[in-house]
């Protein structure tokens, strides 16, 4: 499973899943699972939010499906990319770094 902020999110379906894991296991079937966390619920700036904001869930899923279709023809593998939107509970003020915990 990859998080939407992973540096090699688009390339790892081929390089990691197909070329490495599936090849070593001798299988031609795999699932590429991506966890998509809503950016509007990230309450403070961090590198992962910036990285994830480069993609849109719908467009990204389509790009992975197109890549999987190309690999099915060229590599004779059946990869199913799945993007799961994972909601996060709303953070409260005291959960943010540096916020006061006083009531």
C-alpha positions as CSV (number, residue, x, y, z in Angstrom):
1,X,0.0,0.0,0.0
2,X,1.2,3.5,-0.9
3,X,0.2,6.8,0.6
4,X,-0.8,9.5,-1.9
5,X,2.4,11.5,-0.8
6,X,4.8,8.7,-1.9
7,X,7.6,10.0,-4.1
8,X,7.3,7.2,-6.6
9,X,3.5,6.9,-6.6
10,X,3.1,6.6,-10.3
11,X,6.2,4.6,-11.0
12,X,6.1,2.0,-8.2
13,X,3.2,0.1,-9.8
14,X,5.6,-1.0,-12.4
15,X,9.0,-0.9,-10.8
16,X,8.1,-2.2,-7.3
17,X,4.9,-4.3,-7.8
18,X,5.4,-5.8,-11.3
19,X,9.2,-5.8,-11.8
20,X,10.1,-6.7,-8.2
21,X,7.4,-8.4,-6.1
22,X,5.4,-10.1,-8.9
23,X,8.5,-11.2,-10.7
24,X,10.1,-12.8,-7.6
25,X,6.8,-14.6,-6.7
26,X,6.4,-15.8,-10.2
27,X,2.9,-14.5,-10.5
28,X,1.2,-12.4,-13.2
29,X,-1.6,-11.0,-11.0
30,X,-1.3,-8.1,-8.5
31,X,-3.2,-5.3,-6.8
32,X,-1.7,-1.8,-6.4
33,X,-3.3,-0.2,-3.5
34,X,-3.1,3.5,-2.8
35,X,-4.5,5.3,0.3
36,X,-5.9,8.7,-0.5
37,X,-6.4,11.0,2.5
38,X,-8.5,14.2,2.0
39,X,-6.1,17.2,2.0
40,X,-8.6,19.6,3.5
41,X,-8.3,17.7,6.8
42,X,-4.6,18.2,7.1
43,X,-4.4,21.0,9.5
44,X,-0.8,22.0,9.4
45,X,1.8,22.1,6.6
46,X,4.1,19.2,6.1
47,X,6.0,17.7,3.2
48,X,3.6,14.9,2.6
49,X,0.6,17.3,2.1
50,X,2.6,19.2,-0.4
51,X,3.6,16.0,-2.3
52,X,0.0,14.7,-2.2
53,X,-1.5,17.9,-3.5
54,X,0.3,17.3,-6.8
55,X,-2.4,14.7,-7.6
56,X,-6.1,14.5,-7.9
57,X,-7.7,11.2,-6.8
58,X,-9.9,10.8,-9.9
59,X,-7.2,11.7,-12.4
60,X,-4.6,9.7,-10.6
61,X,-6.7,6.6,-10.6
62,X,-7.2,6.9,-14.3
63,X,-3.4,7.3,-14.9
64,X,-2.8,4.1,-12.9
65,X,-5.5,2.2,-14.9
66,X,-3.9,3.3,-18.2
67,X,-0.5,2.2,-17.0
68,X,-1.9,-1.2,-15.9
69,X,-3.6,-1.7,-19.3
70,X,-0.3,-0.9,-21.1
71,X,1.5,-3.5,-18.8
72,X,-1.1,-6.1,-19.5
73,X,-0.3,-5.8,-23.2
74,X,3.5,-5.4,-23.0
75,X,4.3,-7.5,-19.9
76,X,1.4,-10.0,-20.0
77,X,0.4,-9.2,-16.3
78,X,-2.9,-8.3,-14.8
79,X,-2.6,-5.5,-12.3
80,X,-5.6,-3.9,-10.7
81,X,-4.9,-0.4,-9.3
82,X,-7.2,0.5,-6.4
83,X,-7.4,4.0,-4.9
84,X,-9.1,4.0,-1.6
85,X,-10.2,7.4,-0.2
86,X,-9.6,7.2,3.6
87,X,-11.4,9.9,5.6
88,X,-9.6,11.2,8.7
89,X,-11.4,12.4,11.7
90,X,-11.3,16.2,12.1
91,X,-8.4,17.2,14.3
92,X,-9.1,19.4,17.3
93,X,-7.0,22.4,18.1
94,X,-5.0,20.7,20.8
95,X,-3.9,18.0,18.4
96,X,-1.8,20.4,16.3
97,X,1.9,20.7,17.1
98,X,2.6,23.7,19.4
99,X,-1.1,24.2,20.3
100,X,-2.0,24.8,23.9
101,X,-3.8,22.0,25.8
102,X,-5.5,24.3,28.3
103,X,-9.3,24.2,28.6
